[in-house]
Amino acid sequence: EVISHSAATASIGKATTTSGDTWFNGELDEIRLWKKSKSQLQIRDYMCTKHSTVPSDIIGYWNADESYSSTTLLDKAGSPEDGSIVGTISKVLSGAALGNAQISKFTSNWFDVKVTLYSPSGDKMLTQDISGDGIIVYYVDAPPVYSEGLEIAPAYYFGVYCVKGTGNAGYNMRYKYNGNNGIINPTNEALIKFMAREDDTDTSWTNLNGANDTAKNWISQHDGVSLRGEYTITVPVAEKQFSLSSAAFMKEDVFLYPNPASNELHITLKDPQQKISSIKIMSESGMIVREMSGLQLEVVTVDTDVLAAGMYLVTVITFSGQTTKKVVVRH
């Protein structure tokens, strides 16, 4: 279909009629002008994603990421047509659900459906128990503009946008971490907090009080969340880590120290009546790299100088049972 037009300047957010000009009363962000119409499915595939590489069939792409003082909107398309802001407007931080990658699912049957998106570091956001017409999980490859409530946070975060039809909409979620996000390690993972806000305009993050499973490297929230939110994880700063982890250490039955270990790892028990009968050290992949049995000792010292740097699982077996803990070896 050919659109009739003149050589006059085109306007977005203003309609000119014989009765005069009518201005759009609302917010505009991430404006895309395509050379041909898009199907519903194609719109869904890009709805919550910024274009790092501009598709060839976009003829105008204004993402409105210029500074607050600029009156120019730069066109990111191949043959740029930069725009000028006309009139008195207020630039605000966008609350749009936009990231650098997304995954979506639209269905009328959510039974046993899980929608999961990975970050480049390997962390992932999993949504389940979904209701509504659809769900989009997106990933933002940048730190949040507002970080109140976050003590230490990765340089990225996830978002979830749940599409509501005529009924209810919501989801439960799980954040699974793999230790490559720059803040989580075996020493502080028990202190993780699952943090949330509604969108990028929120100035502070709140603690979801998620259920933390350090054996499976994930933290979950199963109380149900409505429509949308943005999520990340945080841990206390170093001083609080020391205080909290020391308190947790005194409640443990099995002590491994130092952790991280360099040359030696010492293993001891809280109960002086107990004895360590055997230990087993495994790599992250589950391969046994060291095993000691028939010990019946109060303290066991392991030479870690012969182990390659990395994370290991240490299983300590006593008469009353066994405990598995993580330890990091650094040389």
Backbone torsions as a table, in degrees:
resi	resn	phi	psi	omega
1	GLU	NA	130.8	-179.9
2	VAL	-91.0	131.4	178.3
3	ILE	-94.9	122.0	177.3
4	SER	-72.0	135.0	-178.5
5	HIS	-154.1	168.4	176.9
6	SER	-115.3	-173.8	178.6
7	ALA	-86.2	4.2	-179.1
8	ALA	-71.0	160.0	179.1
9	THR	-65.6	134.4	176.8
10	ALA	-82.8	147.5	179.7
11	SER	-122.6	141.0	172.7
12	ILE	-116.2	121.7	-176.5
13	GLY	96.5	9.5	176.6
14	LYS	-144.5	132.9	176.2
15	ALA	-114.3	126.5	179.6
16	THR	-107.6	122.7	179.4
17	THR	-129.4	178.9	177.6
18	THR	-64.3	-18.8	179.8
19	SER	-88.4	-5.9	-179.0
20	GLY	122.8	-168.2	-177.9
21	ASP	-94.6	139.0	174.0
22	THR	-120.3	124.9	-175.8
23	TRP	-99.8	144.2	178.1
24	PHE	-69.6	130.3	179.3
25	ASN	-106.4	92.8	-176.9
26	GLY	171.0	-157.3	-178.8
27	GLU	-120.6	141.0	178.3
28	LEU	-120.7	136.1	177.4
29	ASP	-155.6	147.3	175.2
30	GLU	54.0	64.8	-176.9
31	ILE	-89.0	125.1	-177.8
32	ARG	-125.7	129.3	178.7
33	LEU	-115.0	114.1	-176.9
34	TRP	-98.7	152.5	178.9
35	LYS	-80.8	-11.7	175.3
36	LYS	-147.3	158.0	-176.0
37	SER	-66.6	151.2	-179.5
38	LYS	-110.4	145.1	177.0
39	SER	-75.5	166.3	177.2
40	GLN	-58.2	-42.2	179.8
41	LEU	-63.9	-42.0	-180.0
42	GLN	-66.3	-37.2	177.5
43	ILE	-64.9	-41.9	177.7
44	ARG	-59.7	-39.3	-175.2
45	ASP	-63.7	-23.9	-177.3
46	TYR	-120.6	3.4	-169.7
47	MET	-59.6	-38.6	-176.5
48	CYS	-111.1	25.7	-176.1
49	THR	-128.2	127.8	168.8
50	LYS	-73.2	150.1	-180.0
51	HIS	-92.4	110.1	174.2
52	SER	-76.4	-37.7	171.9
53	THR	-114.1	118.0	-173.5
54	VAL	-72.9	123.9	178.3
55	PRO	-59.5	150.5	-175.5
56	SER	-66.5	-23.7	-177.9
57	ASP	-93.3	10.1	169.4
58	ILE	-90.6	126.6	179.2
59	ILE	-107.5	-7.1	175.0
60	GLY	-154.9	127.1	-176.6
61	TYR	-144.0	103.8	-179.9
62	TRP	-114.3	107.8	-176.5
63	ASN	-91.6	-2.0	173.0
64	ALA	57.0	37.4	179.4
65	ASP	-98.0	12.1	178.0
66	GLU	-69.2	171.9	-177.7
67	SER	-67.7	165.5	-179.4
68	TYR	-63.2	-27.2	-175.2
69	SER	-90.0	-12.9	-176.2
70	SER	-74.7	141.0	174.9
71	THR	-105.9	11.7	179.1
72	THR	-112.7	137.9	172.1
73	LEU	-109.5	115.4	-176.3
74	LEU	-78.0	134.7	178.3
75	ASP	-90.3	121.4	-177.6
76	LYS	-89.5	-0.4	-177.9
77	ALA	-75.1	172.0	-173.4
78	GLY	-60.1	-45.2	176.2
79	SER	-109.3	88.1	-166.9
80	PRO	-65.2	140.3	172.1
81	GLU	-127.2	86.9	-178.3
82	ASP	-64.4	145.0	-178.9
83	GLY	-107.0	158.5	177.2
84	SER	-117.5	134.4	178.3
85	ILE	-79.6	126.3	-177.6
86	VAL	-113.7	136.9	177.6
87	GLY	92.5	-178.0	-179.7
88	THR	-94.3	116.2	179.0
89	ILE	-131.2	164.1	173.9
90	SER	-115.0	119.7	175.2
91	LYS	-81.2	132.5	-179.3
92	VAL	-131.3	160.7	173.9
93	LEU	-67.8	132.3	-175.4
94	SER	-76.8	139.3	173.8
95	GLY	-100.1	13.1	-177.8
96	ALA	-65.3	146.3	178.6
97	ALA	-81.3	86.9	-175.7
98	LEU	-132.4	134.3	177.3
99	GLY	-140.3	-166.2	-180.0
100	ASN	-97.3	-10.5	176.9
101	ALA	-157.7	157.4	179.6
102	GLN	-152.6	161.2	169.2
103	ILE	-139.7	141.3	-175.2
104	SER	-136.2	159.8	176.8
105	LYS	-149.1	128.7	176.2
106	PHE	-126.4	122.4	-177.4
107	THR	-159.3	164.1	174.7
108	SER	-102.1	-1.8	-179.8
109	ASN	-129.9	103.2	-176.6
110	TRP	-95.9	10.5	-177.6
111	PHE	-60.0	121.7	176.9
112	ASP	59.2	26.7	179.4
113	VAL	-94.9	132.2	174.7
114	LYS	-126.1	135.7	177.9
115	VAL	-118.3	119.3	-170.9
116	THR	-128.1	137.1	176.5
117	LEU	-126.5	133.1	179.0
118	TYR	-96.8	147.7	168.6
119	SER	-93.1	163.5	177.6
120	PRO	-58.2	-27.3	179.9
121	SER	-75.7	-16.1	-177.8
122	GLY	108.1	-15.3	172.6
123	ASP	-61.3	153.5	178.9
124	LYS	-144.7	152.0	174.3
125	MET	-111.0	122.1	-179.2
126	LEU	-113.6	129.8	174.9
127	THR	-113.7	144.3	-178.4
128	GLN	-153.2	178.1	-176.5
129	ASP	50.5	47.1	-172.0
130	ILE	-85.4	143.8	171.7
131	SER	-135.5	159.2	-176.2
132	GLY	113.9	-168.9	-178.8
133	ASP	-87.7	-26.2	-177.9
134	GLY	-172.1	169.8	178.8
135	ILE	-144.9	141.5	175.8
136	ILE	-126.1	125.1	174.9
137	VAL	-107.5	126.2	-177.9
138	TYR	-126.0	162.3	-175.6
139	TYR	-127.2	130.0	179.3
140	VAL	-107.6	116.4	-176.7
141	ASP	-89.3	60.0	179.6
142	ALA	-166.8	152.9	175.6
143	PRO	-70.1	152.8	178.6
144	PRO	-66.7	146.0	178.3
145	VAL	-62.8	-44.5	176.7
146	TYR	-103.2	131.1	-175.1
147	SER	-128.2	15.5	178.6
148	GLU	-59.5	130.4	-176.9
149	GLY	99.7	-18.5	178.1
150	LEU	-96.8	123.2	178.8
151	GLU	-87.5	-49.5	170.3
152	ILE	-136.3	134.2	-177.7
153	ALA	-143.3	151.6	174.5
154	PRO	-64.5	165.2	-179.0
155	ALA	-85.0	32.8	178.7
156	TYR	-163.1	169.0	177.0
157	TYR	-156.5	169.7	-179.5
158	PHE	-111.8	159.9	173.8
159	GLY	-138.1	154.8	177.6
160	VAL	-132.3	130.3	178.0
161	TYR	-123.2	112.7	-177.1
162	CYS	-102.5	126.0	-175.5
163	VAL	-89.8	122.0	-177.0
164	LYS	-98.0	132.3	175.0
165	GLY	-99.5	-124.9	-179.6
166	THR	-86.6	-18.5	-177.8
167	GLY	-106.2	-153.6	179.1
168	ASN	-82.0	161.1	176.3
169	ALA	-142.4	142.1	178.9
170	GLY	176.0	-176.2	-176.0
171	TYR	-167.5	158.6	165.9
172	ASN	-109.1	162.9	-173.3
173	MET	-148.4	162.4	179.0
174	ARG	-144.0	129.8	176.7
175	TYR	-102.8	116.8	-179.8
176	LYS	-108.6	125.6	-176.8
177	TYR	-112.0	154.9	-178.7
178	ASN	-124.0	7.1	175.5
179	GLY	89.9	0.8	-179.7
180	ASN	-106.0	17.0	-176.9
181	ASN	-93.2	2.9	174.8
182	GLY	91.2	-9.9	-179.0
183	ILE	-128.8	-22.3	-176.2
184	ILE	-95.1	132.0	174.1
185	ASN	-146.6	168.4	-176.8
186	PRO	-59.1	-22.8	-179.2
187	THR	-76.0	-36.7	-173.5
188	ASN	-110.1	0.9	-173.2
189	GLU	-65.2	-23.4	177.4
190	ALA	-71.0	-12.3	-176.6
191	LEU	-101.2	7.3	-176.2
192	ILE	-62.7	141.6	171.6
193	LYS	-119.2	138.6	177.3
194	PHE	-93.4	113.9	-171.0
195	MET	-110.7	150.0	-176.0
196	ALA	-146.2	157.4	168.5
197	ARG	-152.3	169.9	-177.7
198	GLU	-78.7	-48.0	179.6
199	ASP	-158.9	-174.8	-171.8
200	ASP	-68.4	-11.9	179.1
201	THR	-85.6	-12.7	177.7
202	ASP	-70.8	131.6	-176.7
203	THR	-83.8	-13.3	-177.6
204	SER	-140.1	154.4	177.4
205	TRP	-104.7	147.5	179.4
206	THR	-119.5	153.1	-178.7
207	ASN	-81.1	124.9	178.6
208	LEU	-81.3	-7.0	-177.2
209	ASN	54.5	49.5	-179.2
210	GLY	-69.6	158.8	177.1
211	ALA	-84.6	118.5	-174.1
212	ASN	-97.8	121.6	176.8
213	ASP	-116.1	94.3	-176.2
214	THR	-70.7	-22.2	177.5
215	ALA	-68.7	-30.5	-178.9
216	LYS	-107.2	2.9	177.8
217	ASN	58.5	47.6	175.4
218	TRP	-147.9	160.9	174.6
219	ILE	-133.4	133.1	-169.1
220	SER	-124.5	156.8	171.6
221	GLN	-133.8	113.9	-174.9
222	HIS	-115.9	21.3	178.7
223	ASP	-89.4	-0.7	178.2
224	GLY	86.0	129.7	-179.8
225	VAL	-125.0	138.3	-174.2
226	SER	-96.8	130.2	168.0
227	LEU	64.6	-68.3	-176.8
228	ARG	-155.4	165.5	177.3
229	GLY	-178.7	166.5	174.5
230	GLU	-124.3	143.9	-166.1
231	TYR	-139.7	146.1	172.4
232	THR	-155.0	-176.6	178.0
233	ILE	-124.3	157.3	178.1
234	THR	-147.0	161.5	172.7
235	VAL	-135.2	158.2	178.2
236	PRO	-61.7	154.4	175.4
237	VAL	-65.9	169.7	-168.3
238	ALA	-54.0	-42.6	-176.7
239	GLU	-64.2	-42.3	-179.7
240	LYS	-72.0	-33.3	177.3
241	GLN	-58.2	-44.8	-178.1
242	PHE	-62.4	-45.5	-178.5
243	SER	-63.9	-48.0	-176.8
244	LEU	-70.2	-41.7	-177.9
245	SER	-70.4	-29.5	176.4
246	SER	-66.2	-41.0	177.8
247	ALA	-64.4	-40.8	178.9
248	ALA	-67.3	-35.6	-179.0
249	PHE	-60.4	-39.4	-177.2
250	MET	-70.2	-17.4	179.0
251	LYS	-91.5	-10.2	-176.8
252	GLU	-76.1	154.0	175.8
253	ASP	-92.3	-26.1	-179.2
254	VAL	-122.5	129.1	-179.4
255	PHE	-111.0	132.0	173.0
256	LEU	-121.5	123.8	-178.4
257	TYR	-155.8	152.1	-9.5
258	PRO	-72.6	157.5	178.3
259	ASN	-141.6	105.4	12.7
260	PRO	-70.2	151.4	178.6
261	ALA	-105.3	149.1	178.5
262	SER	-112.1	-68.1	-177.0
263	ASN	-103.2	-35.2	-176.6
264	GLU	-138.1	148.6	173.4
265	LEU	-123.0	126.9	179.7
266	HIS	-104.1	134.6	-179.8
267	ILE	-122.3	125.2	179.3
268	THR	-142.8	171.3	-175.7
269	LEU	-118.6	150.7	177.9
270	LYS	-71.1	-39.9	-177.7
271	ASP	-85.0	113.8	-178.3
272	PRO	-66.9	-14.9	178.9
273	GLN	-81.8	-15.1	-179.7
274	GLN	-87.2	157.7	176.4
275	LYS	-131.2	145.4	175.1
276	ILE	-82.8	117.3	-179.1
277	SER	-89.5	-34.6	178.2
278	SER	-162.0	159.3	174.4
279	ILE	-135.6	155.8	178.4
280	LYS	-140.5	128.0	-180.0
281	ILE	-112.5	126.1	-177.6
282	MET	-123.9	150.2	173.2
283	SER	-73.8	172.9	179.4
284	GLU	-61.0	-28.9	-179.6
285	SER	-79.5	-6.3	178.3
286	GLY	98.3	1.6	179.5
287	MET	-78.5	130.1	179.1
288	ILE	-73.1	121.7	180.0
289	VAL	-108.1	-15.4	179.3
290	ARG	-159.3	136.0	178.8
291	GLU	-142.8	132.9	179.7
292	MET	-132.1	125.3	-176.6
293	SER	-130.5	167.6	179.4
294	GLY	64.4	36.1	-172.2
295	LEU	-84.9	-60.4	-174.7
296	GLN	54.6	52.3	-177.5
297	LEU	-119.4	154.5	175.8
298	GLU	-82.0	-32.7	179.6
299	VAL	-134.9	135.4	176.3
300	VAL	-121.8	131.6	176.6
301	THR	-111.8	126.2	-177.9
302	VAL	-109.3	132.3	176.3
303	ASP	-78.3	103.2	-179.2
304	THR	-90.8	-2.5	179.4
305	ASP	-63.1	-25.1	-178.1
306	VAL	-89.4	-5.3	179.8
307	LEU	-92.0	143.1	175.9
308	ALA	-68.1	149.4	178.1
309	ALA	-60.6	141.1	-178.9
310	GLY	151.2	-171.6	-179.7
311	MET	-102.4	141.6	-178.1
312	TYR	-132.6	156.6	172.8
313	LEU	-105.4	125.3	-177.8
314	VAL	-112.8	117.4	177.1
315	THR	-101.0	121.9	-179.8
316	VAL	-109.6	123.9	-176.0
317	ILE	-111.8	127.6	175.2
318	THR	-123.1	-177.8	179.9
319	PHE	-64.1	-32.0	-175.5
320	SER	-89.7	-6.5	178.8
321	GLY	151.9	-160.4	-179.3
322	GLN	-137.8	153.3	178.7
323	THR	-134.0	137.6	177.7
324	THR	-115.9	130.3	179.7
325	LYS	-132.2	159.4	177.3
326	LYS	-96.2	144.4	175.6
327	VAL	-141.2	144.6	178.7
328	VAL	-107.6	133.9	176.5
329	VAL	-106.2	124.1	176.7
330	ARG	-129.0	133.8	179.9
331	HIS	-111.2	NA	NA
